[in-house]
Amino acid sequence: MQRIAVLYTPAGAGHRAAAHAIAAELVRRPGTVVEVHDVLEFAPRWFAYDRAWELIQHRGGHAWDWFFDATQASLDLDWARLPLHRALFAELDRYLLAFAPTHVVCTHYLPALAVARVRDRLDARVVVTITDHLAHRAWIVPGVDAYCVADAAVARAVRRRSDAEVHVTGIPIVGCAAPVRAVAARLTQARVLALLGGLPRRDATAAIEALAPLTQRGHAIEVLCGDDDELLGYARRAMPGAEVAARADGLYPAIDRADVVVTKTGGLTISECLARGRAMVLPFAARGQERGNLRHALGAGAAVRPAEIADLGDAIEALIAEPGRLRRMAAHARIASRPDAAADVVSCVLGVEEVARVA
């Protein structure tokens, strides 16, 4: 019997989604007991890491970029983060020792730090999955046996800093059995999906203002606003002809209905759009680690980036006006995708078979 702990941090939805995608693959393997945990379950209630991250994303984007670059280049924070982590997550240490997992999977470096502290008392294989196309050195933690990474560039960066195994698996996403719908070669009107949840309100509002004229020209717009009720109300007033909701019942059906997706550059969302063969328009700032996701989507030929959010509507109409452009971008998206990444991560975790490596 293999006991597997899958640990994540709720700093954005991506780490949680990746953890559950991996867990969904693990439970399909015979002889496995899988427990999935948010590490904040083991921290004091006042330690609202997820709230702090949300505040940074909405209010402190430029400060986060500075901090990301400074700590990547030369500013060493281990002297502070390690004692702080020990004080906050002692309960996580106790959980790991009591559960005695044979395997541990971390989709964020916070739980990996806890594993490192008790590594000498665990007989476990420890795998860390990096959920962006850019690796900060904070992900490099002692005691990790293997890293599963998004692409070859991330693999090279990790290998420069760690002696652990490095496997190129892609970013783990939930599988989708539905066939991919081909985008028409010629469109006069298109269906646009705008994913505005998690954005600073000023950026989301600017996107709504830029998209509103498209509804008047016959394009079908679907907008998902997340948990921001004020933004939801504004979108409904500004775009009376659009389908506006807080969220969809499953993101894949919404992506599949669209001909083009407007989104921020989260690793999981980009990977899901690639897997479903959808062109993307990426008008929003790519903060910190999300820069790598932006470069990956643009480099694959699956996305375009307007100069300003105000240019969003014009950028979409330019794509529609060029015969075959959206269809070609959709094909590039599929070529760049790794829809089976979660299964490849599981193979790495369990040592079932070899996945792609970078020498």
Secondary structure, DSSP 4 states (H G I P E B T S, - for coil): -EEEEEEE--SSHHHHHHHHHHHHHHTTSTTEEEEEEEGGGGS-TT--HHHHHHHHHHH-HHHHHHHHHHHHHT---HHHHHHHHHHH-HHHHHHHHHH--SEEEESSHHHHHHHHHTGGG---EEEEE--SSS--GGG--TT--EEEESSHHHHHHHHHH--SEEEE---------SPPPPPPSS-SS-EEEEE-TTS-HHHHHHHHHHHHHHHHTT-EEEEE-TT-HHHHHHHHHH-TTSEEES--SSHHHHHHH-SEEE----HHHHHHHHHTT-EEE--S---TTHHHHHHHHHHTTSEE--SSGGGHHHHHHHHHHSTTHHHHHHHHHHHH--TTHHHHHHHHHHT-S---B--
